[in-house]
Amino acid sequence: MIDVFGTLGPSCENIDVLEQMFSEGMTGIRINLSHVMLKDYSDKIEMVRKAADKAGKSPKILIDMQGPEIRIGVLRSPMTLNENDIFSIGQDSVTVPESVLAALKPAQTVLLDDGKISAEVVEITEKCAKLRVIRGGILNSRKSFAVSDAVINMPALTDSDVENLKIAYECGVTGVMQPFVRSSDDLKELRKVLDSSNGHEIKIYAKIENKVGVENLTTFFDHADEIVIARGDLGNSMPLWELPKVQKTIAGICNEHKVPFMVVTQMLASMEHSKVPTRAEVSDIYNAVMDGAHSVMVTGETAIGENPVEVIKYLSRTARMKL
């Protein structure tokens, strides 16, 4: 049976709402640890368990690590960026790790907030870089930062990740999602930390989010329990029209090697505000399952969207349709 995951967030952090989501077919929940610590979520995890129990379910609880994903720092206030605006990153209002600044080159394209905002590098100095906005939007603190055609060495696990992993077992975590997997060494490092903290039975979900991950896919199979086709950042690493083919290619390779895989990102994005999905969205879900997906997941749709129960209803019922 296919797993159906929602993401925990303000819209569904209520035992009655969660019970309804489990009753509609949700089998597990994702906790995004990019901005929070696992130790602060113990009460919410217990609430998830109680809600699942009321619905007659035994929930899978996944934690999504920060990993080598690049994020900007904390802003003084949200920034409105309009087309052709010039803004600085580095030691100005928008901070990034030093290794990121060192890797930038003129004319590179930078994608912020999962690609919602794009900009071009126009000038680089010792302490900052100036960017010209190509596609504008409102930039908030701690949003993702991706650079085209740049290799930026970041640790597989941050200090916060290690701290979270050390208590994962005692918190009842059943799986860990490792972002931006680049090599099998990333997964070996994750397994080592889990095993040293009684997490031998915790499963590893390897997120494919860039071209390096796609190229090295088969080397992950001995070290991951499930592959995650994470279309948000994966779509930022290539022209978007190439993404469907890459998704199909990953699915085919996983099927050939009998490795389970998950499909995630924007499966029901319109339902953050609408009670009914688009025809394209339900077709996307159905096609992912027909391609062999073992799991499907929504993120913002249940975390911050207006209709978390309806999202799970459509996700679950579409995923479980038969030919």
C-alpha positions as CSV (number, residue, x, y, z in Angstrom):
1,M,0.0,0.0,0.0
2,I,1.3,3.5,-0.9
3,D,2.4,5.8,1.9
4,V,0.7,9.2,2.0
5,F,2.6,11.9,3.9
6,G,1.6,15.4,5.1
7,T,3.8,18.0,6.6
8,L,3.2,19.3,10.1
9,G,2.7,23.0,10.4
10,P,0.4,25.7,11.8
11,S,-2.5,24.7,9.6
12,C,-2.7,21.1,11.0
13,E,-1.2,21.3,14.5
14,N,-4.5,20.4,16.0
15,I,-5.4,16.9,17.2
16,D,-8.9,17.0,15.6
17,V,-7.5,18.2,12.2
18,L,-4.7,15.5,12.4
19,E,-7.3,12.8,13.2
20,Q,-9.3,13.8,10.1
21,M,-6.2,13.7,8.0
22,F,-5.3,10.2,9.2
23,S,-8.9,9.1,8.7
24,E,-8.7,10.4,5.1
25,G,-5.7,8.1,4.4
26,M,-2.6,9.8,5.7
27,T,0.0,7.3,6.9
28,G,2.7,9.6,8.2
29,I,3.9,13.1,8.8
30,R,7.0,15.1,7.9
31,I,8.6,17.5,10.3
32,N,10.8,20.1,8.7
33,L,13.8,20.8,10.9
34,S,15.3,23.6,8.7
35,H,14.1,26.2,11.2
36,V,13.4,24.3,14.5
37,M,14.9,21.7,16.8
38,L,13.4,18.3,17.3
39,K,13.6,18.7,21.1
40,D,11.0,21.5,20.8
41,Y,8.6,19.2,19.0
42,S,8.0,16.4,21.5
43,D,4.6,17.6,22.5
44,K,3.5,17.9,18.8
45,I,4.8,14.4,18.0
46,E,2.8,13.0,20.9
47,M,-0.2,14.9,19.5
48,V,0.4,13.2,16.1
49,R,0.5,9.8,17.7
50,K,-2.7,10.4,19.7
51,A,-4.5,11.6,16.5
52,A,-3.3,8.6,14.5
53,D,-4.4,6.3,17.3
54,K,-7.9,7.8,17.3
55,A,-8.0,7.1,13.6
56,G,-6.7,3.5,14.0
57,K,-3.3,4.2,12.5
58,S,0.3,3.7,13.5
59,P,2.0,6.8,12.0
60,K,5.4,7.1,10.3
61,I,7.2,10.1,11.5
62,L,9.9,11.6,9.2
63,I,12.3,14.4,10.1
64,D,13.7,16.5,7.2
65,M,17.3,17.6,8.0
66,Q,18.9,20.9,7.0
67,G,21.9,19.2,5.5
68,P,24.0,20.9,2.8
69,E,21.1,23.1,1.7
70,I,22.1,26.8,1.5
71,R,19.9,29.3,3.2
72,I,20.1,33.0,3.7
73,G,20.4,34.4,7.3
74,V,17.8,36.2,9.4
75,L,16.6,39.5,7.8
76,R,15.7,42.6,9.7
77,S,12.4,42.5,7.9
78,P,10.9,40.9,4.8
79,M,12.4,42.4,1.6
80,T,10.3,43.4,-1.4
81,L,12.4,42.7,-4.5
82,N,11.1,44.1,-7.8
83,E,12.4,43.4,-11.3
84,N,15.8,45.1,-12.0
85,D,16.3,46.1,-8.3
86,I,19.9,45.8,-7.1
87,F,20.5,44.2,-3.7
88,S,23.6,42.9,-1.9
89,I,24.4,39.6,-0.3
90,G,27.3,38.9,2.1
91,Q,27.9,41.2,5.0
92,D,24.9,43.4,4.1
93,S,21.2,42.7,5.0
94,V,21.2,39.4,3.2
95,T,23.8,37.1,4.7
96,V,25.1,33.8,3.2
97,P,27.9,31.4,4.3
98,E,31.4,32.6,3.3
99,S,31.9,29.6,1.0
100,V,28.9,30.7,-1.0
101,L,30.2,34.2,-1.6
102,A,33.6,32.8,-2.6
103,A,31.9,30.6,-5.3
104,L,30.0,33.4,-7.0
105,K,30.9,34.7,-10.5
106,P,29.5,37.5,-12.6
107,A,26.5,36.5,-14.7
108,Q,25.5,33.5,-12.6
109,T,21.9,33.0,-11.9
110,V,20.8,32.8,-8.2
111,L,17.5,31.3,-7.2
112,L,15.9,32.2,-3.8
113,D,13.0,30.7,-1.9
114,D,12.8,27.5,-4.0
115,G,13.1,29.5,-7.2
116,K,10.2,31.9,-6.6
117,I,12.8,34.8,-6.8
118,S,15.7,34.8,-9.3
119,A,18.6,37.2,-9.7
120,E,21.8,37.7,-11.7
121,V,25.2,38.4,-10.2
122,V,26.4,41.7,-11.5
123,E,29.3,42.6,-9.3
124,I,31.5,40.9,-6.7
125,T,33.7,42.5,-4.1
126,E,35.7,41.1,-1.2
127,K,32.9,41.3,1.3
128,C,29.7,41.2,-0.8
129,A,28.1,40.6,-4.2
130,K,25.5,42.7,-5.9
131,L,22.6,41.0,-7.6
132,R,20.0,42.3,-10.1
133,V,16.5,40.9,-9.7
134,I,15.1,39.0,-12.7
135,R,12.0,37.7,-11.1
136,G,10.8,39.5,-8.1
137,G,8.9,38.7,-4.9
138,I,9.0,39.0,-1.2
139,L,12.1,37.5,0.5
140,N,11.8,36.3,4.0
141,S,14.5,35.1,6.5
142,R,16.1,31.6,6.2
143,K,14.9,31.0,2.6
144,S,16.8,28.7,0.3
145,F,19.6,30.0,-1.9
146,A,20.8,28.1,-5.0
147,V,23.5,29.1,-7.5
148,S,23.6,27.9,-11.1
149,D,26.8,26.1,-12.3
150,A,28.6,26.4,-8.9
151,V,30.1,23.7,-6.7
152,I,29.8,24.8,-3.1
153,N,31.2,22.4,-0.5
154,M,28.9,22.3,2.5
155,P,28.8,19.6,5.3
156,A,26.4,16.8,4.9
157,L,25.1,17.4,8.4
158,T,25.1,20.6,10.4
159,D,25.7,20.7,14.1
160,S,21.9,21.2,14.6
161,D,21.3,18.1,12.4
162,V,23.6,16.0,14.6
163,E,21.9,17.2,17.8
164,N,18.5,16.3,16.3
165,L,19.6,12.9,15.2
166,K,20.9,12.0,18.6
167,I,17.4,12.2,20.1
168,A,15.5,10.9,17.0
169,Y,15.1,7.4,18.4
170,E,13.7,8.5,21.8
171,C,11.3,10.9,20.0
172,G,9.8,8.0,18.0
173,V,11.2,9.1,14.6
174,T,10.8,6.3,12.0
175,G,12.7,7.9,9.1
176,V,15.2,10.7,8.3
177,M,15.1,12.7,5.0
178,Q,18.7,13.7,4.0
179,P,18.7,16.7,1.7
180,F,20.9,17.3,-1.4
181,V,22.5,13.9,-1.3
182,R,25.7,14.1,-3.4
183,S,27.5,10.9,-2.7
184,S,27.2,7.7,-0.7
185,D,29.5,9.3,1.9
186,D,26.6,11.7,2.9
187,L,24.4,8.7,3.7
188,K,27.1,6.8,5.4
189,E,27.7,9.7,7.7
190,L,24.0,9.9,8.5
191,R,23.8,6.2,9.2
192,K,26.8,6.4,11.5
193,V,25.2,9.1,13.6
194,L,21.9,7.3,13.8
195,D,23.5,3.9,14.8
196,S,25.5,5.6,17.5
197,S,22.3,6.9,19.0
198,N,20.2,3.7,19.0
199,G,18.7,4.6,15.6
200,H,19.5,1.3,13.9
201,E,15.9,0.8,12.8
202,I,15.4,4.4,11.6
203,K,15.1,4.5,7.8
204,I,17.0,6.8,5.5
205,Y,15.3,8.7,2.7
206,A,17.8,10.1,0.2
207,K,16.6,13.3,-1.4
208,I,17.6,13.9,-5.0
209,E,17.8,17.7,-5.4
210,N,20.5,18.4,-7.9
211,K,22.3,17.1,-11.0
212,V,25.1,15.5,-8.9
213,G,22.5,13.5,-7.0
214,V,20.9,12.3,-10.3
215,E,24.3,11.3,-11.7
216,N,25.2,9.3,-8.6
217,L,21.8,7.8,-8.0
218,T,22.7,4.1,-8.2
219,T,25.5,4.6,-5.7
220,F,22.9,5.5,-3.0
221,F,20.9,2.3,-3.3
222,D,23.0,0.3,-0.8
223,H,22.8,3.1,1.8
224,A,19.2,4.4,1.5
225,D,15.9,2.8,2.3
226,E,14.0,5.0,-0.1
227,I,14.8,7.6,-2.8
228,V,13.0,10.9,-2.7
229,I,12.4,12.8,-6.0
230,A,12.4,16.2,-4.4
231,R,11.1,18.3,-7.4
232,G,11.5,21.7,-5.7
233,D,15.2,22.1,-5.7
234,L,15.7,19.5,-8.4
235,G,13.7,21.8,-10.7
236,N,16.0,24.7,-9.7
237,S,19.0,22.8,-10.9
238,M,17.9,22.5,-14.6
239,P,15.5,24.2,-17.0
240,L,12.1,23.3,-15.7
241,W,10.9,21.6,-18.9
242,E,13.6,19.0,-18.3
243,L,12.2,18.0,-14.9
244,P,9.5,15.6,-16.0
245,K,12.0,13.5,-18.0
246,V,14.4,13.4,-15.1
247,Q,11.6,12.3,-12.7
248,K,10.7,9.5,-15.1
249,T,14.4,8.5,-15.5
250,I,14.9,8.3,-11.7
251,A,11.6,6.3,-11.3
252,G,12.7,3.9,-14.0
253,I,16.1,3.3,-12.5
254,C,14.6,2.8,-9.0
255,N,12.1,0.3,-10.4
256,E,14.9,-1.6,-12.3
257,H,16.8,-2.0,-9.0
258,K,13.7,-2.6,-6.9
259,V,14.4,0.5,-4.7
260,P,11.3,2.3,-3.3
261,F,10.9,6.0,-4.2
262,M,8.8,9.0,-3.2
263,V,7.6,11.9,-5.2
264,V,7.2,15.3,-3.5
265,T,6.7,19.0,-4.1
266,Q,3.8,21.0,-5.5
267,M,1.6,17.9,-5.9
268,L,-1.4,19.9,-4.8
269,A,0.0,23.5,-4.6
270,S,-3.3,25.1,-5.7
271,M,-5.0,23.7,-2.6
272,E,-3.1,26.0,-0.3
273,H,-6.0,28.3,-1.1
274,S,-8.5,26.2,-3.1
275,K,-10.7,23.4,-1.8
276,V,-10.4,21.6,-5.1
277,P,-7.2,20.7,-7.0
278,T,-6.5,21.3,-10.7
279,R,-6.9,18.5,-13.2
280,A,-3.2,18.6,-13.8
281,E,-2.4,18.1,-10.2
282,V,-4.5,14.9,-9.8
283,S,-3.1,13.6,-13.1
284,D,0.4,14.3,-11.7
285,I,-0.3,12.3,-8.6
286,Y,-1.8,9.4,-10.5
287,N,1.1,9.3,-13.0
288,A,3.6,9.3,-10.2
289,V,1.9,6.2,-8.6
290,M,1.6,4.5,-12.0
291,D,5.3,5.1,-12.5
292,G,5.9,3.0,-9.3
293,A,6.1,5.5,-6.5
294,H,6.0,3.9,-3.1
295,S,5.2,7.2,-1.3
296,V,3.7,10.6,-2.1
297,M,4.1,13.7,0.1
298,V,2.7,17.2,0.4
299,T,4.5,20.0,2.2
300,G,3.1,23.6,2.4
301,E,-0.3,22.3,1.4
302,T,-0.9,20.9,4.9
303,A,1.7,22.9,6.8
304,I,0.4,26.4,6.0
305,G,-2.4,25.8,3.5
306,E,-6.1,26.6,4.2
307,N,-7.4,23.1,3.5
308,P,-5.1,20.4,5.0
309,V,-7.9,17.7,5.4
310,E,-9.1,18.2,1.8
311,V,-5.5,18.0,0.6
312,I,-5.0,14.6,2.1
313,K,-8.4,13.4,0.9
314,Y,-7.5,14.2,-2.8
315,L,-3.9,13.0,-2.4
316,S,-4.9,9.7,-0.8
317,R,-7.9,8.9,-3.1
318,T,-6.0,9.7,-6.2
319,A,-2.9,7.8,-5.2
320,R,-5.0,4.7,-4.5
321,M,-7.0,4.6,-7.7
322,K,-6.6,1.5,-9.8
323,L,-6.5,1.1,-13.5
